[in-house]
C-alpha cells in the first residue's frame, strides 16, 4: 500500500468513525444517564433517513433547513415516546427494557413498511454539495462526504460544550453519577430525562438524515447500525461522550483497515477490539469504575 | 344478542381454522406457498404468488382438471425457522406441492425436507447452486436460475466481448456471493481474463469506501460486483461517487440493477448486467403476459412474477401428463423434462437436475429500464455439480 492509498484509507476511517459517533453519542447518553438499554435506537437512525427521504422534495435546495426541521420533528417524537413508553422503564429490570425496546423495533419496521413501503430509495445530494474533488489522481472523493464529516465534528464540539459548559450539561452529568442525589437537590429528573431522551433521538435521527444521501434509504437499515453503536458505547465507556468519540474513531480505523488487510476476518475486527479493550479496562476507555 | 367474549372469539377462531380442513377432503390439489410475506423480500414473495395465480387463472382455475387449493406460510426469509415452516405445510396441511422460496438458505432447508418426505417442491427464485446440485431430486424443480448461470455468462462477456484482461470481484461474504464470484471467475478466465483480486465484506455491511479505495489503487480493467437490495443501490452510488465508473466499468448479475434503478438514479446509467429476463423483450409472449399481469394486479410484472408464473406452468405440464395423479412422481418428472416451457422470458427446458436451460440476456441500463442489448449465453445449462441424477 503506497502513501496516497494509506492516506485515503485514513480519511475513510475518520469519516466512518465520525458518522458512527453521531449515532452512538445519543445511545450512550440514554444508556448512561437513564440506565435504559434502548434497542430501538437504530430505529431512530432509520427514522431520520426516512425523514430525509420524505422531507427532501418539499425543501428542495434548502438542505440545512430540512435538517433543522427533521431534528425538531424527531426531538418532539422522542419527547412523546419517552412520555408514553420509556418513562415506565426506569425502575424495571433490563430484561423488560430489552423486551419493550425490541417490540418497538418491530412496530417501527412495520409502520415504515405500511407508510413508505419496502422499496429502496435514494436521497439526492443537495446541488451545492454535489460533485467531487480528486484525491491525488487515485480516485475522487465526494464533497458531500466531507460535508458529513465536518457536520459531525461540529456536532461533537457542540455536544462537548453543552455537556461540559452549560447548566443542563451539569445536570446531565450529575444525573449520570447519582440519580437520587440529583432528585434530592430539587431538580426535576423526570423532565431532565425527557429532554435527554429527546436529544438522543434527535442525534440518531440527524445521523440518519446526514447519512441518507450517502447510504440510500432501505428497510432494516437501523439494525446494522445499532450493533456497531453498542460496540462503540461499550468500548468508550457507558455514558461518556468523549469515550464514544474515541471509540468511534477506533472502530472506524479497525473496520476500514480490517477490510483491507484481513478481508476474511473483517467481520470480527471490531469485536476483537472490543474484547481486548474490555479485558484491559472492563469499564471501557473512559467509563467510571462501578 | 350474544356479547363478544374471549370465549366466543376462541370458538370462532377454532371454527375458522377447522373449516378449510374439512373442505380439503375433496379432490382439490393442495398447493402450499412458502414465501416471504413480510420483511425485505415481501414484494418478491407477492410477485411470485401473483404470477403463479395468474397462470392458474389462465388455465381456467384448474390444472389438469383438478381444482387448486392454496395454503400460505410466511417464511420471513429466516433460515432458522425454515424447517418448522416447511413441516407445517408437509405434516400439518398435507400439501401436494410446495412452492418456495426467495431466500437461498430457506430454500436449502425446504429442499432437505422435501427430499425426506418426498413432497414435490418447485423453487421459484432461490439461486443456490446446491438446490439443483447435491440436493437435486426427481421431485425438486427450479423455474428461476442458478447463481452460477448469470455470473458465468457475465464473466464470458466481459472477457470476450468487452475485451477486459484484469478484473476484481467484490461481494458479501456469504453463499450466494461466493457462488457468483466463483462462477464469474470461471467464465472470465475461460475466455482468457484473470481475476486479480477477490474482495469481500461481511453480510450485510454496506461500508464500501475502504474497498473502493483498494479498487482505485489496484486499477483493474473491470469490476464484477454482486449485492442486492439496499446494498446494490449503495454500492452502485458509491462506485460512481468515487469517480470509478468513469475509469473502470462495473459489471454484475441483473440483481444489481433490478428494482433498484429508481434509487440509483443516474449512477447506474449504461451499466451492463446479465439476467434471464429484461424489461423490453418485446416478444408477443412477453407482451401478452405483461398486459394480463398489469390488468389483473394493476402492477407491472418483474422477473419474480415470471418465475412464479413458470412454476405454475411446470406444475400444469407435469400434472396433465399424470392426469392429475401427483403420486406418479417419475412420470411427472419425465414429462416436465421433455417439455418446452413457454415462458415470458423465452421458451426454456429443464435440465436433468431440473434447473432451467435458458438464454441469459445481456442488458444495459437505459433510463429506468434494463434493456436487452444481446444474448450473453445461449441455452446455458448449469453444470449441476454434485447432482447424481
Boltz contact constraints between the chains, C-beta under 6 A:
constraints:
  - contact:
      token1: [A, 5]
      token2: [B, 217]
      max_distance: 6.0
  - contact:
      token1: [A, 8]
      token2: [B, 213]
      max_distance: 6.0
  - contact:
      token1: [A, 9]
      token2: [B, 213]
      max_distance: 6.0
  - contact:
      token1: [A, 12]
      token2: [B, 209]
      max_distance: 6.0
  - contact:
      token1: [A, 12]
      token2: [B, 210]
      max_distance: 6.0
  - contact:
      token1: [A, 16]
      token2: [B, 207]
      max_distance: 6.0
  - contact:
      token1: [A, 118]
      token2: [B, 42]
      max_distance: 6.0
  - contact:
      token1: [A, 118]
      token2: [B, 43]
      max_distance: 6.0
  - contact:
      token1: [A, 120]
      token2: [B, 229]
      max_distance: 6.0
  - contact:
      token1: [A, 120]
      token2: [B, 230]
      max_distance: 6.0
  - contact:
      token1: [A, 120]
      token2: [B, 233]
      max_distance: 6.0
  - contact:
      token1: [A, 120]
      token2: [B, 260]
      max_distance: 6.0
  - contact:
      token1: [A, 120]
      token2: [B, 263]
      max_distance: 6.0
  - contact:
      token1: [A, 121]
      token2: [B, 263]
      max_distance: 6.0
  - contact:
      token1: [A, 122]
      token2: [B, 263]
      max_distance: 6.0
  - contact:
      token1: [A, 122]
      token2: [B, 265]
      max_distance: 6.0
  - contact:
      token1: [A, 138]
      token2: [B, 216]
      max_distance: 6.0
  - contact:
      token1: [A, 139]
      token2: [B, 216]
      max_distance: 6.0
  - contact:
      token1: [A, 139]
      token2: [B, 242]
      max_distance: 6.0
  - contact:
      token1: [A, 139]
      token2: [B, 243]
      max_distance: 6.0
  - contact:
      token1: [A, 140]
      token2: [B, 243]
      max_distance: 6.0
  - contact:
      token1: [A, 142]
      token2: [B, 241]
      max_distance: 6.0
  - contact:
      token1: [A, 215]
      token2: [B, 234]
      max_distance: 6.0
  - contact:
      token1: [A, 216]
      token2: [B, 233]
      max_distance: 6.0
  - contact:
      token1: [A, 216]
      token2: [B, 234]
      max_distance: 6.0
  - contact:
      token1: [A, 216]
      token2: [B, 263]
      max_distance: 6.0
  - contact:
      token1: [A, 218]
      token2: [B, 230]
      max_distance: 6.0
  - contact:
      token1: [A, 219]
      token2: [B, 40]
      max_distance: 6.0
  - contact:
      token1: [A, 256]
      token2: [B, 210]
      max_distance: 6.0
  - contact:
      token1: [A, 259]
      token2: [B, 201]
      max_distance: 6.0
  - contact:
      token1: [A, 259]
      token2: [B, 210]
      max_distance: 6.0
  - contact:
      token1: [A, 259]
      token2: [B, 211]
      max_distance: 6.0
  - contact:
      token1: [A, 260]
      token2: [B, 210]
      max_distance: 6.0
  - contact:
      token1: [A, 260]
      token2: [B, 214]
      max_distance: 6.0
  - contact:
      token1: [A, 263]
      token2: [B, 200]
      max_distance: 6.0
  - contact:
      token1: [A, 267]
      token2: [B, 202]
      max_distance: 6.0
